[in-house]
């Protein structure tokens, strides 16, 4: 049985808001009469995070994500409920927490490191490694109040991860650094995963949550609506935030119902993970159906049983999308493709209402929901589409993917009150499988069309330091 790193039992957090400062004093002197307005930032959160799991936390700003993390790390106490943490915990919360702005970077390394449980001797041994990871040069000896936000988070992340924590909590901090530093951070996060560490990760970046996390939760208005695979949680979250205001309560109820229906299957799904990303069980069922009902064939073909079971449909704003199809250039329907061949992905869009500044899009994703690439078409929006119109949308693409199963999104964007807004969106609208090629030497997911060559260098004779003439290239 897996060990539990973090357990929350019916945890809630209430803030009291007083109209006047004197009301706070009256409440203390005259107990029994509440003079404050109560704001519940979190209500009845029950959650278990197993050791070695990476949990993504998504939700709108103000939904209670940061409050939840602060209670887990111990900087805030819950109003109700219990929290237990098993292991050394290190946190990278809001920018600046745990640092003294008047201290230099060097002083803050030792100051913050001691707070995280390292001894003076351990910090002296680790300092060069911390400074090298932060890579802020001579600024390490300048007061941190002079740092840019990027320099600040570099140093904070270097210190937080230097203690080899059992549990690491990251609250949106990595979005501050530049791309090169973010890559270093994710490499270190993966190292923590590889040695069995537990990570709580808050981010608004859907691809990052899907790629990094084993599971995820969706928090909305202080309530945990959904605990599921990252792909499912991200899809429902995006569906929620793009919904019109009058549809939000209905969607909340649907997501809660989904959470209840899958609760009993959660442990089985988590057990299938080995590399930091989860497998979509329902999609795997669709794959097995297609592979068993259709014999192996060489070349491209169409299997009518290979249909996605994970489709999520956004609330429509007067637009519907239908007839999702992949064809080869001859017009034949296919969903088993050959790498490096060209195909057409198409769908029909019907407008029940007139729309302005209309654009169409598509997106290709892996079975775990990681976004590989997409586009909008046409590049320039259609100024006006009248009610009752139907538009055929086609995207021609070259299949530069390795053998595997992939999913396609479809979306229509239009202008509402001057802002681009989804008029319709289908997540996992269609799926396809790329046939294995035994002769291919390509690795990973994307085929970069690499043309390789090599040359054999002759042995250098005694006393020679350079070749007199370069050898010929051999293709």
ROLUM-640960 format. One record per residue (C-alpha): residue number from 1; residue in one letter; x, y, z. Coordinates in steps of 0.05 Angstrom, whole numbers. Layout:
<banus>
{NUM; 'a'; {X; Y; Z}}
...
</banus>
This chain:
<banus>
{1; 'x'; {0; 0; 0}}
{2; 'x'; {26; 69; -19}}
{3; 'x'; {48; 117; 36}}
{4; 'x'; {11; 182; 43}}
{5; 'x'; {53; 245; 39}}
{6; 'x'; {-3; 296; 51}}
{7; 'x'; {-72; 284; 79}}
{8; 'x'; {-127; 336; 86}}
{9; 'x'; {-190; 318; 124}}
{10; 'x'; {-250; 365; 114}}
{11; 'x'; {-206; 427; 114}}
{12; 'x'; {-238; 497; 112}}
{13; 'x'; {-211; 567; 119}}
{14; 'x'; {-254; 627; 139}}
{15; 'x'; {-232; 700; 139}}
{16; 'x'; {-270; 751; 181}}
{17; 'x'; {-284; 818; 149}}
{18; 'x'; {-303; 876; 195}}
{19; 'x'; {-338; 940; 172}}
{20; 'x'; {-302; 980; 227}}
{21; 'x'; {-240; 965; 269}}
{22; 'x'; {-280; 975; 333}}
{23; 'x'; {-325; 916; 314}}
{24; 'x'; {-265; 869; 322}}
{25; 'x'; {-255; 894; 393}}
{26; 'x'; {-329; 888; 410}}
{27; 'x'; {-329; 816; 386}}
{28; 'x'; {-270; 801; 433}}
{29; 'x'; {-301; 835; 493}}
{30; 'x'; {-372; 810; 481}}
{31; 'x'; {-365; 737; 459}}
{32; 'x'; {-425; 703; 429}}
{33; 'x'; {-443; 758; 381}}
{34; 'x'; {-410; 756; 313}}
{35; 'x'; {-398; 825; 284}}
{36; 'x'; {-359; 804; 223}}
{37; 'x'; {-377; 783; 153}}
{38; 'x'; {-350; 713; 141}}
{39; 'x'; {-313; 697; 76}}
{40; 'x'; {-299; 623; 66}}
{41; 'x'; {-237; 618; 23}}
{42; 'x'; {-239; 542; 25}}
{43; 'x'; {-294; 493; 45}}
{44; 'x'; {-290; 420; 63}}
{45; 'x'; {-228; 399; 25}}
{46; 'x'; {-212; 325; 33}}
{47; 'x'; {-152; 300; -4}}
{48; 'x'; {-95; 249; 0}}
{49; 'x'; {-30; 256; -39}}
{50; 'x'; {13; 194; -42}}
{51; 'x'; {88; 196; -36}}
{52; 'x'; {121; 204; -104}}
{53; 'x'; {60; 236; -135}}
{54; 'x'; {60; 303; -171}}
{55; 'x'; {-7; 337; -161}}
{56; 'x'; {-28; 395; -205}}
{57; 'x'; {-75; 448; -176}}
{58; 'x'; {-114; 491; -225}}
{59; 'x'; {-168; 544; -216}}
{60; 'x'; {-183; 616; -228}}
{61; 'x'; {-147; 672; -191}}
{62; 'x'; {-180; 678; -122}}
{63; 'x'; {-206; 607; -122}}
{64; 'x'; {-166; 588; -59}}
{65; 'x'; {-105; 553; -89}}
{66; 'x'; {-53; 594; -52}}
{67; 'x'; {-92; 590; 13}}
{68; 'x'; {-92; 515; 8}}
{69; 'x'; {-16; 513; -3}}
{70; 'x'; {-2; 560; 54}}
{71; 'x'; {-41; 515; 102}}
{72; 'x'; {-4; 454; 77}}
{73; 'x'; {65; 486; 88}}
{74; 'x'; {43; 512; 157}}
{75; 'x'; {44; 587; 147}}
{76; 'x'; {-31; 589; 157}}
{77; 'x'; {-77; 548; 201}}
{78; 'x'; {-144; 520; 179}}
{79; 'x'; {-208; 543; 211}}
{80; 'x'; {-236; 472; 210}}
{81; 'x'; {-207; 404; 193}}
{82; 'x'; {-140; 370; 199}}
{83; 'x'; {-77; 370; 157}}
{84; 'x'; {-20; 320; 164}}
{85; 'x'; {46; 323; 126}}
{86; 'x'; {95; 265; 125}}
{87; 'x'; {166; 288; 106}}
{88; 'x'; {210; 349; 98}}
{89; 'x'; {172; 402; 60}}
{90; 'x'; {201; 460; 20}}
{91; 'x'; {159; 514; -12}}
{92; 'x'; {166; 566; -67}}
{93; 'x'; {103; 608; -56}}
{94; 'x'; {92; 681; -71}}
{95; 'x'; {153; 720; -94}}
{96; 'x'; {193; 743; -34}}
{97; 'x'; {166; 697; 19}}
{98; 'x'; {222; 675; 66}}
{99; 'x'; {272; 727; 42}}
{100; 'x'; {295; 790; 78}}
{101; 'x'; {297; 846; 28}}
{102; 'x'; {353; 882; 64}}
{103; 'x'; {399; 821; 64}}
{104; 'x'; {444; 803; 7}}
{105; 'x'; {431; 742; -35}}
{106; 'x'; {488; 705; 0}}
{107; 'x'; {459; 722; 69}}
{108; 'x'; {390; 701; 47}}
{109; 'x'; {416; 633; 24}}
{110; 'x'; {441; 619; 94}}
{111; 'x'; {382; 651; 128}}
{112; 'x'; {329; 616; 87}}
{113; 'x'; {368; 551; 85}}
{114; 'x'; {369; 548; 161}}
{115; 'x'; {294; 559; 162}}
{116; 'x'; {288; 499; 115}}
{117; 'x'; {327; 455; 164}}
{118; 'x'; {398; 455; 136}}
{119; 'x'; {457; 465; 183}}
{120; 'x'; {509; 519; 173}}
{121; 'x'; {559; 466; 150}}
{122; 'x'; {511; 437; 99}}
{123; 'x'; {496; 506; 71}}
{124; 'x'; {570; 521; 64}}
{125; 'x'; {579; 457; 26}}
{126; 'x'; {519; 471; -19}}
{127; 'x'; {530; 545; -30}}
{128; 'x'; {571; 540; -94}}
{129; 'x'; {519; 493; -124}}
{130; 'x'; {462; 541; -104}}
{131; 'x'; {498; 602; -132}}
{132; 'x'; {514; 565; -197}}
{133; 'x'; {441; 544; -206}}
{134; 'x'; {415; 614; -192}}
{135; 'x'; {467; 642; -241}}
{136; 'x'; {459; 715; -219}}
{137; 'x'; {534; 730; -218}}
{138; 'x'; {560; 785; -172}}
{139; 'x'; {489; 803; -152}}
{140; 'x'; {494; 747; -101}}
{141; 'x'; {528; 797; -56}}
{142; 'x'; {478; 853; -68}}
{143; 'x'; {414; 866; -27}}
{144; 'x'; {357; 826; -56}}
{145; 'x'; {313; 889; -57}}
{146; 'x'; {354; 909; -118}}
{147; 'x'; {338; 844; -155}}
{148; 'x'; {291; 837; -214}}
{149; 'x'; {234; 788; -206}}
{150; 'x'; {271; 738; -249}}
{151; 'x'; {335; 742; -207}}
{152; 'x'; {293; 735; -144}}
{153; 'x'; {258; 672; -166}}
{154; 'x'; {323; 642; -191}}
{155; 'x'; {354; 647; -122}}
{156; 'x'; {290; 626; -86}}
{157; 'x'; {282; 564; -128}}
{158; 'x'; {356; 545; -121}}
{159; 'x'; {351; 549; -45}}
{160; 'x'; {283; 514; -40}}
{161; 'x'; {306; 453; -81}}
{162; 'x'; {376; 449; -51}}
{163; 'x'; {350; 417; 13}}
{164; 'x'; {328; 353; -24}}
{165; 'x'; {257; 360; 1}}
{166; 'x'; {210; 301; 8}}
{167; 'x'; {154; 349; -12}}
{168; 'x'; {162; 410; -56}}
{169; 'x'; {107; 462; -63}}
{170; 'x'; {110; 509; -123}}
{171; 'x'; {58; 564; -131}}
{172; 'x'; {62; 594; -202}}
{173; 'x'; {133; 619; -188}}
{174; 'x'; {166; 588; -249}}
{175; 'x'; {127; 633; -296}}
{176; 'x'; {173; 691; -276}}
{177; 'x'; {240; 663; -301}}
{178; 'x'; {264; 663; -373}}
{179; 'x'; {258; 602; -418}}
{180; 'x'; {329; 577; -405}}
{181; 'x'; {319; 580; -330}}
{182; 'x'; {250; 548; -334}}
{183; 'x'; {283; 489; -370}}
{184; 'x'; {333; 482; -313}}
{185; 'x'; {276; 485; -262}}
{186; 'x'; {236; 430; -297}}
{187; 'x'; {298; 387; -301}}
{188; 'x'; {306; 393; -226}}
{189; 'x'; {232; 378; -215}}
{190; 'x'; {240; 315; -257}}
{191; 'x'; {301; 296; -214}}
{192; 'x'; {257; 304; -152}}
{193; 'x'; {205; 259; -185}}
{194; 'x'; {257; 207; -203}}
{195; 'x'; {280; 199; -131}}
{196; 'x'; {209; 191; -106}}
{197; 'x'; {195; 262; -83}}
{198; 'x'; {124; 291; -78}}
{199; 'x'; {107; 356; -114}}
{200; 'x'; {47; 403; -109}}
{201; 'x'; {46; 447; -171}}
{202; 'x'; {1; 507; -183}}
{203; 'x'; {1; 534; -254}}
{204; 'x'; {-45; 565; -306}}
{205; 'x'; {-5; 531; -361}}
{206; 'x'; {-47; 472; -383}}
{207; 'x'; {8; 436; -423}}
{208; 'x'; {55; 440; -364}}
{209; 'x'; {5; 411; -316}}
{210; 'x'; {-11; 354; -364}}
{211; 'x'; {63; 339; -378}}
{212; 'x'; {89; 344; -306}}
{213; 'x'; {33; 317; -262}}
{214; 'x'; {5; 249; -245}}
{215; 'x'; {-62; 276; -224}}
{216; 'x'; {-95; 344; -214}}
{217; 'x'; {-150; 379; -176}}
{218; 'x'; {-196; 436; -198}}
{219; 'x'; {-214; 487; -145}}
{220; 'x'; {-270; 537; -158}}
{221; 'x'; {-296; 588; -106}}
{222; 'x'; {-262; 550; -50}}
{223; 'x'; {-291; 482; -68}}
{224; 'x'; {-254; 423; -98}}
{225; 'x'; {-297; 405; -158}}
{226; 'x'; {-255; 350; -189}}
{227; 'x'; {-197; 304; -173}}
{228; 'x'; {-177; 265; -235}}
{229; 'x'; {-124; 255; -289}}
{230; 'x'; {-91; 320; -310}}
{231; 'x'; {-121; 317; -381}}
{232; 'x'; {-192; 310; -354}}
{233; 'x'; {-183; 365; -301}}
{234; 'x'; {-152; 415; -350}}
{235; 'x'; {-207; 403; -402}}
{236; 'x'; {-261; 415; -350}}
{237; 'x'; {-226; 476; -323}}
{238; 'x'; {-220; 508; -392}}
{239; 'x'; {-292; 491; -407}}
{240; 'x'; {-312; 526; -342}}
{241; 'x'; {-271; 590; -351}}
{242; 'x'; {-295; 600; -423}}
{243; 'x'; {-369; 590; -406}}
{244; 'x'; {-418; 649; -404}}
{245; 'x'; {-433; 673; -333}}
{246; 'x'; {-504; 646; -333}}
{247; 'x'; {-479; 576; -350}}
{248; 'x'; {-426; 570; -296}}
{249; 'x'; {-469; 542; -240}}
{250; 'x'; {-496; 487; -286}}
{251; 'x'; {-425; 469; -307}}
{252; 'x'; {-403; 466; -234}}
{253; 'x'; {-458; 416; -220}}
{254; 'x'; {-437; 374; -281}}
{255; 'x'; {-364; 373; -259}}
{256; 'x'; {-383; 353; -188}}
{257; 'x'; {-425; 297; -216}}
{258; 'x'; {-366; 274; -259}}
{259; 'x'; {-322; 275; -197}}
{260; 'x'; {-370; 230; -160}}
{261; 'x'; {-376; 181; -218}}
{262; 'x'; {-301; 170; -225}}
{263; 'x'; {-281; 171; -151}}
{264; 'x'; {-281; 95; -145}}
{265; 'x'; {-235; 87; -206}}
{266; 'x'; {-182; 138; -185}}
{267; 'x'; {-135; 89; -150}}
{268; 'x'; {-133; 42; -210}}
{269; 'x'; {-117; 98; -259}}
{270; 'x'; {-60; 125; -214}}
{271; 'x'; {-29; 56; -212}}
{272; 'x'; {-15; 57; -286}}
{273; 'x'; {34; 115; -284}}
{274; 'x'; {110; 107; -288}}
{275; 'x'; {139; 170; -321}}
{276; 'x'; {103; 229; -290}}
{277; 'x'; {44; 229; -338}}
{278; 'x'; {-21; 190; -333}}
{279; 'x'; {-54; 145; -384}}
{280; 'x'; {-124; 161; -407}}
{281; 'x'; {-162; 98; -390}}
{282; 'x'; {-223; 113; -431}}
{283; 'x'; {-181; 130; -492}}
{284; 'x'; {-141; 66; -483}}
{285; 'x'; {-206; 27; -486}}
{286; 'x'; {-221; 61; -552}}
{287; 'x'; {-152; 41; -577}}
{288; 'x'; {-160; -31; -557}}
{289; 'x'; {-228; -34; -591}}
{290; 'x'; {-199; -8; -656}}
{291; 'x'; {-138; -53; -655}}
{292; 'x'; {-176; -117; -640}}
{293; 'x'; {-234; -105; -688}}
{294; 'x'; {-189; -88; -747}}
{295; 'x'; {-131; -133; -770}}
{296; 'x'; {-62; -104; -777}}
{297; 'x'; {-51; -73; -845}}
{298; 'x'; {6; -40; -880}}
{299; 'x'; {-11; 30; -902}}
{300; 'x'; {-66; 78; -884}}
{301; 'x'; {-138; 58; -872}}
{302; 'x'; {-201; 77; -834}}
{303; 'x'; {-229; 40; -773}}
{304; 'x'; {-301; 60; -756}}
{305; 'x'; {-293; 34; -684}}
{306; 'x'; {-236; 82; -668}}
{307; 'x'; {-275; 141; -638}}
{308; 'x'; {-255; 184; -578}}
{309; 'x'; {-293; 172; -513}}
{310; 'x'; {-264; 233; -478}}
{311; 'x'; {-296; 288; -520}}
{312; 'x'; {-311; 353; -482}}
{313; 'x'; {-358; 404; -514}}
{314; 'x'; {-355; 477; -493}}
{315; 'x'; {-420; 516; -484}}
{316; 'x'; {-441; 540; -552}}
{317; 'x'; {-451; 614; -569}}
{318; 'x'; {-495; 604; -629}}
{319; 'x'; {-446; 559; -666}}
{320; 'x'; {-442; 483; -675}}
{321; 'x'; {-385; 441; -703}}
{322; 'x'; {-398; 373; -737}}
{323; 'x'; {-372; 322; -786}}
{324; 'x'; {-301; 315; -760}}
{325; 'x'; {-260; 277; -811}}
{326; 'x'; {-189; 260; -832}}
{327; 'x'; {-177; 243; -905}}
{328; 'x'; {-117; 231; -949}}
{329; 'x'; {-104; 277; -1009}}
{330; 'x'; {-148; 232; -1052}}
{331; 'x'; {-207; 245; -1006}}
{332; 'x'; {-210; 176; -974}}
{333; 'x'; {-228; 176; -899}}
{334; 'x'; {-170; 150; -856}}
{335; 'x'; {-153; 148; -782}}
{336; 'x'; {-92; 102; -786}}
{337; 'x'; {-39; 146; -818}}
{338; 'x'; {31; 137; -846}}
{339; 'x'; {86; 182; -821}}
{340; 'x'; {110; 236; -869}}
{341; 'x'; {47; 231; -913}}
{342; 'x'; {0; 290; -921}}
{343; 'x'; {-72; 291; -896}}
{344; 'x'; {-132; 338; -890}}
{345; 'x'; {-169; 348; -825}}
{346; 'x'; {-238; 379; -837}}
{347; 'x'; {-303; 397; -801}}
{348; 'x'; {-367; 436; -815}}
{349; 'x'; {-387; 498; -776}}
{350; 'x'; {-460; 520; -774}}
{351; 'x'; {-479; 589; -750}}
{352; 'x'; {-547; 595; -716}}
{353; 'x'; {-531; 667; -701}}
{354; 'x'; {-491; 720; -739}}
{355; 'x'; {-418; 727; -717}}
{356; 'x'; {-361; 776; -728}}
{357; 'x'; {-285; 769; -733}}
{358; 'x'; {-291; 693; -741}}
{359; 'x'; {-231; 647; -740}}
{360; 'x'; {-224; 571; -741}}
{361; 'x'; {-172; 529; -706}}
{362; 'x'; {-146; 459; -693}}
{363; 'x'; {-98; 427; -643}}
{364; 'x'; {-61; 360; -641}}
{365; 'x'; {-50; 328; -573}}
{366; 'x'; {-20; 264; -545}}
{367; 'x'; {-61; 212; -508}}
{368; 'x'; {-43; 247; -442}}
{369; 'x'; {-68; 314; -469}}
{370; 'x'; {0; 346; -482}}
{371; 'x'; {-7; 398; -537}}
{372; 'x'; {39; 384; -596}}
{373; 'x'; {17; 438; -644}}
{374; 'x'; {-41; 472; -680}}
{375; 'x'; {-61; 532; -721}}
{376; 'x'; {-118; 580; -736}}
{377; 'x'; {-147; 586; -806}}
{378; 'x'; {-152; 632; -842}}
{379; 'x'; {-96; 675; -816}}
{380; 'x'; {-141; 736; -825}}
{381; 'x'; {-209; 732; -792}}
{382; 'x'; {-274; 731; -832}}
{383; 'x'; {-305; 799; -818}}
{384; 'x'; {-377; 776; -816}}
{385; 'x'; {-416; 710; -821}}
{386; 'x'; {-491; 714; -827}}
{387; 'x'; {-540; 671; -788}}
{388; 'x'; {-556; 605; -822}}
{389; 'x'; {-489; 599; -858}}
{390; 'x'; {-449; 535; -859}}
{391; 'x'; {-374; 537; -871}}
{392; 'x'; {-329; 478; -889}}
{393; 'x'; {-262; 484; -855}}
{394; 'x'; {-201; 444; -878}}
{395; 'x'; {-130; 440; -851}}
{396; 'x'; {-77; 406; -894}}
{397; 'x'; {-20; 377; -852}}
{398; 'x'; {41; 333; -859}}
{399; 'x'; {42; 276; -809}}
{400; 'x'; {109; 285; -775}}
{401; 'x'; {93; 242; -714}}
{402; 'x'; {121; 177; -689}}
{403; 'x'; {78; 115; -681}}
{404; 'x'; {24; 126; -629}}
{405; 'x'; {-46; 152; -618}}
{406; 'x'; {-64; 226; -621}}
{407; 'x'; {-126; 270; -612}}
{408; 'x'; {-152; 331; -650}}
{409; 'x'; {-189; 392; -623}}
{410; 'x'; {-233; 439; -663}}
{411; 'x'; {-252; 510; -646}}
{412; 'x'; {-286; 573; -672}}
{413; 'x'; {-270; 642; -644}}
{414; 'x'; {-310; 705; -655}}
{415; 'x'; {-314; 776; -628}}
{416; 'x'; {-363; 789; -571}}
{417; 'x'; {-363; 859; -542}}
{418; 'x'; {-297; 872; -577}}
{419; 'x'; {-262; 812; -545}}
{420; 'x'; {-243; 746; -580}}
{421; 'x'; {-285; 691; -549}}
{422; 'x'; {-297; 618; -564}}
{423; 'x'; {-363; 610; -601}}
{424; 'x'; {-354; 534; -601}}
{425; 'x'; {-299; 487; -581}}
{426; 'x'; {-292; 411; -582}}
{427; 'x'; {-236; 378; -543}}
{428; 'x'; {-217; 308; -568}}
{429; 'x'; {-264; 315; -626}}
{430; 'x'; {-228; 263; -667}}
{431; 'x'; {-170; 214; -659}}
{432; 'x'; {-120; 180; -704}}
{433; 'x'; {-64; 130; -700}}
{434; 'x'; {3; 134; -734}}
{435; 'x'; {26; 67; -761}}
{436; 'x'; {92; 39; -736}}
{437; 'x'; {149; 40; -785}}
{438; 'x'; {202; -14; -771}}
{439; 'x'; {252; 22; -816}}
{440; 'x'; {246; 89; -780}}
{441; 'x'; {305; 111; -736}}
{442; 'x'; {268; 171; -708}}
{443; 'x'; {261; 176; -632}}
{444; 'x'; {212; 213; -586}}
{445; 'x'; {146; 241; -612}}
{446; 'x'; {160; 290; -669}}
{447; 'x'; {196; 272; -733}}
{448; 'x'; {243; 330; -748}}
{449; 'x'; {261; 304; -817}}
{450; 'x'; {334; 298; -797}}
{451; 'x'; {382; 283; -853}}
{452; 'x'; {442; 251; -820}}
{453; 'x'; {513; 239; -846}}
{454; 'x'; {579; 217; -817}}
{455; 'x'; {653; 215; -834}}
{456; 'x'; {708; 170; -812}}
{457; 'x'; {769; 208; -786}}
{458; 'x'; {837; 176; -802}}
{459; 'x'; {884; 162; -745}}
{460; 'x'; {933; 217; -732}}
{461; 'x'; {1006; 198; -744}}
{462; 'x'; {1059; 214; -692}}
{463; 'x'; {1073; 288; -686}}
{464; 'x'; {1011; 310; -725}}
{465; 'x'; {963; 356; -690}}
{466; 'x'; {915; 371; -748}}
{467; 'x'; {889; 335; -809}}
{468; 'x'; {921; 361; -872}}
{469; 'x'; {856; 354; -910}}
{470; 'x'; {785; 341; -885}}
{471; 'x'; {758; 272; -902}}
{472; 'x'; {700; 265; -949}}
{473; 'x'; {628; 264; -923}}
{474; 'x'; {592; 198; -930}}
{475; 'x'; {516; 202; -934}}
</banus>
